[in-house]
Amino acid sequence: MAKKYTVKGKVWLWPGEQGAWHFVHIDKKTSETIKEKHTRVRRGFGSVRVIATIGKTSWKTSIFPDRRSGTYLLPLKASVRNAEGIAEGDSITFSLDM
């Protein structure tokens, strides 16, 4: 059964020397629902496959659990950020198709 979630979040940069990775947190409530309903098949690092959409850009990716926040993280590839004009600190709305 396919499910679509619409989420709002703020883009942030992974700290450290390799700070090229941009992410957005998936809110706690949606993260808990995803964990309950979509993690029957375990993948590497506890990831869950999704089709993410921001604006007119859709791509296949995985979301990853973040132990510190208790939420999932959506990585934002440079090609997606460039296509949609997204930068660190931006608040964005995106959808996840499971």
C-alpha positions as a Markdown table, in Angstrom:
| # | Residue | x | y | z |
|---|---|---|---|---|
| 1 | Met | 0.0 | 0.0 | 0.0 |
| 2 | Ala | 1.6 | 3.3 | -1.2 |
| 3 | Lys | 1.5 | 6.2 | 1.3 |
| 4 | Lys | 2.5 | 9.8 | 0.7 |
| 5 | Tyr | 3.7 | 12.2 | 3.5 |
| 6 | Thr | 4.1 | 15.9 | 3.2 |
| 7 | Val | 6.7 | 17.4 | 5.4 |
| 8 | Lys | 8.1 | 20.8 | 6.2 |
| 9 | Gly | 11.7 | 21.3 | 7.5 |
| 10 | Lys | 14.8 | 23.4 | 7.6 |
| 11 | Val | 17.8 | 22.5 | 5.5 |
| 12 | Trp | 21.1 | 22.1 | 7.5 |
| 13 | Leu | 24.6 | 21.2 | 6.7 |
| 14 | Trp | 26.3 | 18.2 | 8.2 |
| 15 | Pro | 29.0 | 19.5 | 10.6 |
| 16 | Gly | 32.6 | 18.7 | 10.1 |
| 17 | Glu | 35.4 | 18.9 | 7.5 |
| 18 | Gln | 33.3 | 17.0 | 4.9 |
| 19 | Gly | 30.5 | 19.5 | 5.3 |
| 20 | Ala | 29.1 | 19.1 | 1.8 |
| 21 | Trp | 26.1 | 17.0 | 2.9 |
| 22 | His | 22.8 | 18.9 | 3.3 |
| 23 | Phe | 19.9 | 17.3 | 5.2 |
| 24 | Val | 16.4 | 18.1 | 6.4 |
| 25 | His | 14.7 | 16.4 | 9.4 |
| 26 | Ile | 11.4 | 14.7 | 9.1 |
| 27 | Asp | 9.3 | 15.7 | 12.0 |
| 28 | Lys | 8.9 | 13.4 | 15.0 |
| 29 | Lys | 5.3 | 12.4 | 14.4 |
| 30 | Thr | 5.8 | 11.5 | 10.7 |
| 31 | Ser | 9.1 | 9.7 | 11.6 |
| 32 | Glu | 7.2 | 7.6 | 14.2 |
| 33 | Thr | 4.5 | 6.7 | 11.7 |
| 34 | Ile | 7.2 | 5.8 | 9.1 |
| 35 | Lys | 9.0 | 3.6 | 11.6 |
| 36 | Glu | 5.8 | 1.8 | 12.6 |
| 37 | Lys | 4.4 | 1.3 | 9.1 |
| 38 | His | 7.4 | 1.1 | 6.7 |
| 39 | Thr | 10.3 | -0.6 | 8.3 |
| 40 | Arg | 9.4 | -4.3 | 8.1 |
| 41 | Val | 12.3 | -4.9 | 5.7 |
| 42 | Arg | 15.5 | -3.7 | 7.3 |
| 43 | Arg | 18.0 | -2.0 | 5.0 |
| 44 | Gly | 21.5 | -0.7 | 5.6 |
| 45 | Phe | 21.8 | 1.8 | 8.5 |
| 46 | Gly | 18.0 | 1.4 | 9.1 |
| 47 | Ser | 17.3 | 3.3 | 5.9 |
| 48 | Val | 13.9 | 3.4 | 4.2 |
| 49 | Arg | 13.5 | 3.8 | 0.5 |
| 50 | Val | 11.4 | 6.7 | -0.7 |
| 51 | Ile | 10.6 | 8.8 | -3.7 |
| 52 | Ala | 11.2 | 12.4 | -2.6 |
| 53 | Thr | 9.7 | 15.4 | -4.3 |
| 54 | Ile | 10.6 | 19.1 | -3.8 |
| 55 | Gly | 8.9 | 21.5 | -6.2 |
| 56 | Lys | 9.2 | 19.9 | -9.7 |
| 57 | Thr | 12.1 | 17.7 | -8.7 |
| 58 | Ser | 11.5 | 14.0 | -7.8 |
| 59 | Trp | 14.2 | 11.4 | -7.1 |
| 60 | Lys | 14.6 | 7.9 | -5.6 |
| 61 | Thr | 16.6 | 8.0 | -2.4 |
| 62 | Ser | 16.6 | 6.7 | 1.2 |
| 63 | Ile | 15.8 | 8.4 | 4.5 |
| 64 | Phe | 18.0 | 7.5 | 7.5 |
| 65 | Pro | 17.3 | 7.4 | 11.2 |
| 66 | Asp | 19.0 | 10.0 | 13.3 |
| 67 | Arg | 19.5 | 8.7 | 16.9 |
| 68 | Arg | 20.2 | 12.2 | 18.3 |
| 69 | Ser | 16.9 | 13.7 | 17.2 |
| 70 | Gly | 14.8 | 10.6 | 17.1 |
| 71 | Thr | 13.7 | 11.5 | 13.5 |
| 72 | Tyr | 14.6 | 10.4 | 10.0 |
| 73 | Leu | 16.8 | 12.5 | 7.8 |
| 74 | Leu | 16.4 | 13.2 | 4.1 |
| 75 | Pro | 19.7 | 13.9 | 2.3 |
| 76 | Leu | 19.5 | 16.6 | -0.4 |
| 77 | Lys | 21.7 | 16.0 | -3.3 |
| 78 | Ala | 23.5 | 19.0 | -5.0 |
| 79 | Ser | 21.5 | 18.4 | -8.2 |
| 80 | Val | 18.2 | 18.7 | -6.3 |
| 81 | Arg | 19.3 | 21.8 | -4.3 |
| 82 | Asn | 20.5 | 23.5 | -7.5 |
| 83 | Ala | 17.4 | 22.6 | -9.5 |
| 84 | Glu | 15.1 | 24.0 | -6.7 |
| 85 | Gly | 17.3 | 26.9 | -5.5 |
| 86 | Ile | 17.7 | 25.4 | -2.0 |
| 87 | Ala | 20.4 | 26.5 | 0.4 |
| 88 | Glu | 21.4 | 25.8 | 4.0 |
| 89 | Gly | 18.9 | 27.5 | 6.4 |
| 90 | Asp | 16.0 | 27.4 | 3.9 |
| 91 | Ser | 12.6 | 26.1 | 5.1 |
| 92 | Ile | 11.2 | 23.7 | 2.5 |
| 93 | Thr | 8.1 | 21.6 | 2.0 |
| 94 | Phe | 8.7 | 18.2 | 0.5 |
| 95 | Ser | 6.8 | 14.9 | 0.0 |
| 96 | Leu | 7.8 | 11.3 | 0.5 |
| 97 | Asp | 6.2 | 8.5 | -1.4 |
| 98 | Met | 6.6 | 5.2 | 0.4 |
